[in-house]
Amino acid sequence: MTLLVTDLVKTKDMGDIWVFGYGSLMWNPGFAFVEQAKARVFGYRRALCVRSHVHRGTAESPGLVLGLDLGGSCLGMAFRVAPDDRDAVVAYLRERELVTHVYKERLLPLRLADGRVVTALAYVIDRAHLQYAGALQADEAALIVAHARGRSGENVDYVMNTLEHLREMGIRDHWLEEVGRGVHTLLGKR
């Protein structure tokens, strides 16, 4: 069951909150937390489904960055935030994740690696947003990634950095790995 963030206010008296990371939040959360654990969300998957017009592409040649899109499941990292840090962390995340409003803030149930089920704040793709790229095949995504460049650098660096961090964390993402192999093939790298 997906809860709206307005429900976050209702849960305020419950103390700690959890935050779910599926991309850079996993290795660079940027906020204080008291516990972290691998976690799986069901009904959503990690996907290169957000058109990047600034950081990894341009308006004329958009790149792709990660979003949490409908379907499947996603293994990521959950962070438990203490009650005293709750408001500051939520404000930080809103500033970080809601710049263009391509993401929607949601409360989602997660299953932690130890079997506990918690509700976590997560950012899912808004499929009605102009930046939503849709459900791309791995070869389509690889073609876009191989040729896009934005203010923060080449799109391929973003994807390969993500894959490297996922490997370091022991998290496999077969679709994203397929995109990475496709990019290497297109760019003539091994």
N, C-alpha and C positions, 0 to 999 in steps of 0.2 A: 504494500500500500504506500503510495506516495503522498506525503503531507505537504501542504503549502507552508512557506516560511512564516506566514502569519501565525501558524501553529507554534513557531518557536517562542513567541511571546507567552503562549499558554503553558509551555514547558519550562519557562524561566525559573520557577520555584523548584524544579527538579535538580538543580545543581549543575554538574558538569555537562558539557556538550561534546559531541564527537564531530569531527570533520573528516570527510572522505576525499582523498587525493588519488587521481588516476593518471596524472601527468606530472608536471614539474612540482606540484605541491608535495609529491611523494618524497623527493630528495631535497627540496628547497621550500619548506612550508612557510618560513618567514614569521612564525609566531611561536609563542611559548606553549608547551604542552606537557602533560604529566605522564602520559602513556602513549605508546604507539604500537600498532599491531597490523599485520597483514589482514586484509578484509576483502570479502567478496560482496558485490551488489548484484542482485538478480534483476533482469528486465532491462538492463542497460549494458552497453559495450563501449570500450575505448575505440575511437575512430578518428581518422584525419578527415573531419567533416566540417571544419570551420575555415572559410576563405580568409586568408590574412592579406590585408591590403596595405599594411604598414610594416610590421616587423619581419615577416618572412615572404613578402611579395609586394606588389604594387596594385593600384586600381586597374591598370592595363593588363597585368600578369600576376594575379593573386597566387599566393602560396597556400599551403594547408597546415593547420595546426590542430591539436587534439580537442575533441569534445566528447562528452558522455552522451551517446545516442541510444535510442530505443533498440531493444533486441539483445538477446543473449545474456551474458554476465561479464563482469569485469573484476579482476583481481587488482587491488590497489593497496593503499595504506590508510589506516584510520588513526586519527590523533584525538586523544581525550584532552579537553581543555578544562582547566579548573574554573569554578564559578567566578572567582575574582578577575579572571582574564577574559571571561566570556564576551562582554560588550566590546572590548578593544579588539579581540580576534575577529568577531563578526564585522566590525567596522573596517578592519584591515582587509578582510576577504572581499567585502563588497567593493572596496576601492580597487582591489587587484583584479577581480573577476568580472565586474559589471560595467566596465568602461564603455563598451558599445552595446551592451544588453543583448549580446548574442547568446548568453547563458541565462538560464532561469535558476533561481535559488530554490532548492527543494530540501525536504527532510526525507531521507530514504532509509529503509531498514538494511542493515549490513550483518553479515555473519563473520565474526572475527575468527582468526585461525584457531583459537582455543574453544570454539563452539558457541561463545556468547553471541546473542543477537542484540544489537544496539541500533538506535536511530541516529543518523548522522546528517549534518549539513553537507550538501553536495551541489555542484553546479552542472546542470544538464543543458544540452543544446536546445535552443528555441528553433524548432523546425520551420517556423514562419518567418524567421529573420533573413534578411537579404544575404548575410554572410554564410548561411547554411549551404553547404556544398552537396548535400544528399549522401546517399549510401553509394560510395564509389567502389568499383572493383579495385583490387590491389594494383593491377597494371595501369589503370587510369590515374590512381593516386601517385604512383611512381613517376609517371610522365610529368605530372604537375610539379612534384617535389624536385625532380632532377633539374628543372629549368627556372625555378622561382628564386628570387633574391629580393630582400627588403632591407629596411633600416638596420635591423639586427643581424643581418648576414644571410647566407644561403640557406634555403629551406632544407637542403640535404643535411646540413650540419645539425639543424633542429631535430630531424628524424633520427639521425645516427646517434646523437647525444641521448635522446630518449631511449633508444634501444640499448645503449651501453648502460645507462642507469638501471633499466629494467633487468638486464642480465646480472648486474652487481647485486640487485635485491632478490635475485632468484625468482623473478616473475617472467613467465613466457607469454608473449602475445603473438600468436602465429600469423595473424593477418598483418600486423605491423612489420614483423620479420620478413614476410613476403614482399611488402612494399620496399623494405630496405634492400633485399636481393634484386628487385626490379630496378631500383635506382642505380645500384652498382653495375648491373648489366648495361643500362642505358649510358652510363658515364664511362664504361670500359674499365671499371675497377674490379679487382678480385674480391 
